[in-house]
């Protein structure tokens, strides 16, 4: 056990995400993330789903303040997620996570043109802090 609290695990996230952790839905490739060794146990404040499970029931049940997804994943990208959220009449914040803004303004403008009701932006993240050692 690392001894790190849940609060410190999300401290590296931008303020907009830290303010919304109890109402945060993360859309991604959970199987791949698990295979890559990404731990979700310390992020119990977040709700995780695959894009295939992003539907009206999930949005209604969770009523997220913010939806996060990778800008580009193996099987979908931020445009795919935005289109689903628009179809579901989601009116909250949607942020596509990237570690670099490759064509960021172009992508952001494309998604914003799909629906002016979707509060979209790119969220550039730095690296999380290293896990505490057990020694």
C-alpha positions in Angstrom: 0.0 0.0 0.0 1.4 3.4 -1.0 0.0 5.4 1.9 -1.1 8.1 -0.6 -4.5 9.5 0.1 -7.2 9.8 -2.6 -6.9 13.5 -2.3 -3.2 13.5 -3.1 -3.8 11.2 -6.0 -5.9 13.8 -7.7 -3.9 16.8 -6.6 -2.0 16.8 -9.9 -5.2 17.2 -11.9 -6.2 20.7 -13.1 -8.6 22.6 -10.9 -11.6 22.1 -13.1 -11.4 18.3 -12.6 -10.6 18.5 -8.8 -13.7 20.6 -8.3 -15.8 18.0 -10.0 -14.4 14.6 -8.8 -17.6 13.4 -7.3 -19.4 14.0 -10.6 -16.7 13.0 -13.1 -17.2 10.4 -15.8 -14.1 9.1 -17.6 -14.6 7.5 -21.0 -11.8 5.3 -22.2 -10.4 1.9 -23.0 -10.5 0.3 -19.6 -9.1 -3.0 -20.8 -6.0 -1.3 -22.3 -5.5 0.9 -19.2 -5.6 -2.1 -16.9 -3.2 -3.9 -19.1 -0.8 -0.9 -19.0 -0.9 -1.1 -15.2 -2.9 2.0 -14.6 -4.5 1.8 -11.2 -8.0 3.0 -10.7 -8.4 2.0 -7.0 -7.1 5.3 -5.8 -9.5 7.3 -8.0 -12.7 6.0 -6.5 -14.2 9.5 -6.9 -14.3 9.0 -10.6 -16.7 6.8 -12.6 -15.2 5.0 -15.5 -16.8 3.6 -18.7 -16.0 2.4 -22.2 -17.4 4.4 -25.1 -19.7 1.4 -25.9 -21.5 1.8 -22.5 -21.9 5.6 -22.8 -25.7 5.9 -23.1 -28.7 7.8 -21.8 -29.1 5.5 -18.7 -25.5 6.1 -17.6 -25.7 9.8 -18.1 -29.1 10.0 -16.3 -27.9 7.7 -13.4 -24.5 9.5 -12.8 -25.5 13.0 -13.9 -21.8 13.9 -14.3 -20.6 17.5 -13.8 -17.8 16.7 -16.3 -16.9 14.0 -18.8 -13.3 13.3 -19.6 -11.8 11.2 -22.4 -8.6 10.9 -24.2 -8.3 13.2 -27.2 -7.4 10.1 -29.3 -7.9 6.5 -28.3 -7.4 3.2 -30.2 -11.1 2.9 -31.1 -12.5 6.4 -30.8 -11.6 10.0 -30.5 -13.0 13.2 -28.9 -15.3 13.8 -31.9 -16.9 10.4 -31.3 -17.5 11.1 -27.7 -18.8 14.6 -28.4 -21.3 13.2 -30.9 -22.6 10.7 -28.4 -22.9 13.3 -25.7 -24.7 15.7 -28.0 -27.1 12.8 -29.0 -27.7 12.2 -25.3 -28.5 15.9 -24.7 -25.6 16.2 -22.2 -25.2 19.9 -21.3 -22.2 19.7 -18.9 -18.5 20.1 -19.4 -16.6 17.8 -21.7 -12.8 17.8 -21.7 -10.5 15.8 -24.0 -7.3 14.9 -22.3 -4.0 15.2 -24.1 -0.4 15.5 -23.2 0.2 17.7 -26.2 -2.0 20.0 -28.3 -1.4 18.5 -31.7 -4.0 20.3 -34.0 -5.7 21.3 -30.7 -7.4 24.5 -32.0 -8.7 22.6 -35.1 -10.1 19.8 -33.1 -11.6 22.1 -30.5 -13.3 24.2 -33.2 -14.7 21.1 -34.9 -16.2 19.8 -31.7 -17.6 23.2 -30.7 -19.2 23.6 -34.2 -21.1 20.3 -33.6 -23.0 21.9 -30.7 -22.8 25.2 -29.0 -24.5 23.7 -25.9 -21.6 21.4 -25.2 -19.0 23.0 -23.0 -15.9 21.6 -24.7 -12.2 22.2 -24.3 -8.9 20.4 -24.4 -7.2 19.6 -21.1 -3.5 19.3 -21.3 -2.1 17.2 -18.4 1.4 16.9 -17.1 2.7 13.8 -15.5 1.2 12.6 -12.2 3.4 12.6 -9.2 5.4 9.4 -8.7 3.8 6.8 -6.4 5.1 6.8 -2.9 7.4 3.9 -2.2 6.9 1.4 0.6 10.4 1.7 2.0 
